[in-house]
């Protein structure tokens, strides 16, 4: 058994773990790699073993909006939906930190529904991703941009397990669908409130 699958031994039956080992394809991806792109067909279900993957949505004008992060032990409910309905992807999944991913071919998904642990994992993933997308909608509808920015930084911290956020102001602006100038101004405001520290090429959450 691949060592990275150890985290799933408490979730899945031994027989399912054996099938994942035999039938899944272990892939290693570098930061910046696009795993799923807008308009593409999803043929494999990504089971994230380590690292972090950012999932974003695109509007009619081609602007991107951050939805949620995937970390070790997660899968992407949106990719499951695309697989089941054989429809083109409406999200983009990009490697945020070097990641190991077990790619599961779509045609094994139905057969694995015989395992209660797999059914529970799939339904739980749907529920968790749905809640995260609701949070994204709520932040757009009800939060001021400085609150959205702070929540985004906290999401980054939770995803990486690191209080240091290694992102440029432009990258943050792109994820929040705003301008770099606005992000820079709001980051300075968070510094004044003693919520973060700004350093060269990184942001430290206090």
C-alpha positions in Angstrom: 0.0 0.0 0.0 1.2 3.4 -0.9 2.2 5.2 2.4 0.1 8.3 1.5 -3.0 6.1 1.6 -2.5 5.5 5.3 -4.8 8.4 6.1 -7.7 6.5 4.4 -7.3 3.2 6.3 -9.6 4.5 9.0 -12.2 5.6 6.4 -12.2 2.8 3.9 -12.6 -1.0 4.2 -9.3 -2.9 3.6 -10.8 -4.4 0.4 -11.5 -0.9 -1.0 -8.0 0.2 -0.1 -6.7 -2.7 -2.1 -8.8 -1.8 -5.1 -7.6 1.8 -4.9 -4.0 0.6 -4.9 -4.5 -1.7 -7.8 -6.8 0.4 -10.0 -5.8 4.0 -9.2 -3.0 5.9 -10.9 -0.6 7.8 -8.5 0.3 11.2 -9.9 2.7 13.8 -8.6 2.0 17.4 -9.7 4.0 20.6 -9.2 2.6 23.9 -8.1 0.7 25.7 -10.9 -0.4 22.5 -12.7 -4.0 22.6 -14.0 -5.7 19.3 -13.1 -9.1 20.2 -14.4 -9.8 23.1 -16.7 -12.9 25.0 -17.7 -14.8 23.2 -20.6 -12.9 19.9 -20.3 -14.4 16.5 -19.7 -13.5 14.9 -16.4 -12.6 11.2 -16.9 -10.9 10.6 -13.5 -11.9 11.3 -9.9 -9.0 13.0 -8.0 -8.3 11.6 -4.5 -5.9 14.1 -2.9 -3.2 12.4 -0.9 -1.0 15.4 0.0 -0.5 19.0 -1.0 -3.2 21.6 -1.8 -5.4 22.2 -4.8 -7.3 25.4 -5.4 -10.8 25.2 -7.1 -12.1 28.3 -8.9 -15.1 29.3 -10.9 -15.2 31.5 -14.0 -17.8 34.2 -14.9 -19.1 35.1 -18.3 -16.3 37.6 -18.8 -13.5 35.1 -18.0 -12.8 36.4 -14.6 -12.0 33.8 -11.9 -13.4 33.5 -8.4 -12.0 31.3 -5.6 -14.3 28.7 -4.3 -12.4 26.4 -1.9 -9.2 24.4 -1.3 -8.7 20.6 -1.4 -6.2 19.0 0.8 -5.0 15.5 1.8 -8.0 13.2 2.3 -10.3 15.3 0.0 -11.9 14.8 -3.4 -13.6 17.3 -5.6 -17.4 17.0 -5.6 -17.7 19.1 -8.7 -15.5 16.6 -10.6 -17.8 13.8 -9.3 -20.8 15.7 -10.7 -19.1 16.2 -14.1 -18.1 12.5 -14.2 -21.6 11.2 -13.4 -23.4 13.6 -15.8 -20.7 13.3 -18.5 -20.7 17.1 -18.8 -17.9 19.6 -19.3 -16.3 21.0 -16.3 -17.5 24.4 -15.0 -14.6 24.8 -12.5 -10.8 24.8 -12.7 -8.6 22.9 -10.3 -5.0 24.2 -9.9 -2.2 22.8 -7.8 -1.6 25.3 -5.0 1.2 23.3 -3.4 3.1 20.3 -4.8 0.5 17.5 -4.6 0.2 13.7 -4.8 -3.1 12.6 -6.3 -4.6 9.2 -6.8 -6.6 9.4 -10.1 -9.5 7.0 -10.1 -11.0 6.1 -13.5 -14.7 7.0 -13.7 -16.0 3.5 -14.5 -14.9 2.2 -11.1 -17.1 4.7 -9.2 -20.4 2.9 -9.5 -18.9 -0.5 -8.5 -17.4 1.0 -5.4 -20.8 2.1 -4.2 -21.1 -1.4 -2.8 -18.7 -0.2 -0.1 -20.5 1.7 2.7 -17.4 3.7 3.4 -17.1 4.9 -0.2 -20.8 6.0 -0.3 -20.3 7.9 3.0 -17.1 9.5 1.7 -18.8 10.6 -1.6 -21.9 12.0 0.2 -19.7 13.7 2.8 -17.6 15.3 0.1 -20.7 16.7 -1.6 -21.9 18.1 1.6 -18.6 19.7 2.6 -18.0 21.2 -0.9 -21.6 22.5 -1.0 -21.2 24.3 2.4 -17.9 25.8 1.2 -19.6 27.1 -2.0 -22.4 28.5 0.1 -19.8 30.3 2.2 -18.3 31.7 -1.0 -21.7 33.0 -2.1 -22.4 34.4 1.4 -19.0 36.2 1.4 -19.8 37.8 -2.0 -23.4 38.8 -0.9 -22.9 39.8 2.7 -19.3 40.5 3.5 -17.2 43.6 2.9 -14.1 43.0 0.9 -11.8 43.3 3.8 -13.7 40.5 5.6 -13.5 38.4 2.4 -9.8 39.0 2.2 -9.2 37.9 5.8 -11.3 34.8 5.3 -9.4 34.0 2.2 -6.1 34.3 4.1 -7.4 32.0 6.8 -8.5 29.5 4.2 -4.9 29.6 2.8 -3.5 29.0 6.3 -5.9 26.1 6.9 -5.1 24.5 3.5 -1.3 24.7 3.9 -1.0 24.5 7.7 1.3 27.5 7.6 0.7 31.0 9.1 2.8 32.4 6.2 1.0 33.0 3.0 3.3 33.0 0.0 1.2 34.9 -2.5 1.5 38.1 -4.5 -1.0 40.8 -4.2 -1.9 40.2 -7.8 -2.6 36.5 -7.2 -4.9 37.3 -4.3 -6.7 40.0 -6.3 -7.3 37.4 -9.1 -8.8 34.9 -6.6 -11.1 37.5 -5.1 -12.0 39.0 -8.4 -10.8 42.5 -7.6 -7.8 44.7 -8.3 -4.3 44.5 -7.0 -4.5 48.1 -5.8 -7.5 47.3 -3.7 -5.9 44.2 -2.2 -2.7 46.2 -1.3 -4.8 48.9 0.4 -6.8 46.3 2.4 -3.7 44.4 3.4 -2.3 47.6 4.9 -5.5 48.1 6.8 -5.2 44.5 8.2 -1.6 45.4 9.3 -2.9 48.5 11.1 -5.4 46.2 12.9 -2.6 43.9 14.0 -4.2 41.0 12.2 -1.3 40.3 9.7 2.3 41.3 9.0 3.6 42.1 5.5 7.0 40.8 4.5 8.8 40.5 1.2 6.9 37.9 -0.9 4.8 36.7 2.1 2.0 37.5 4.5 2.1 36.4 8.1 -1.1 35.8 9.9 -1.0 36.9 13.6 
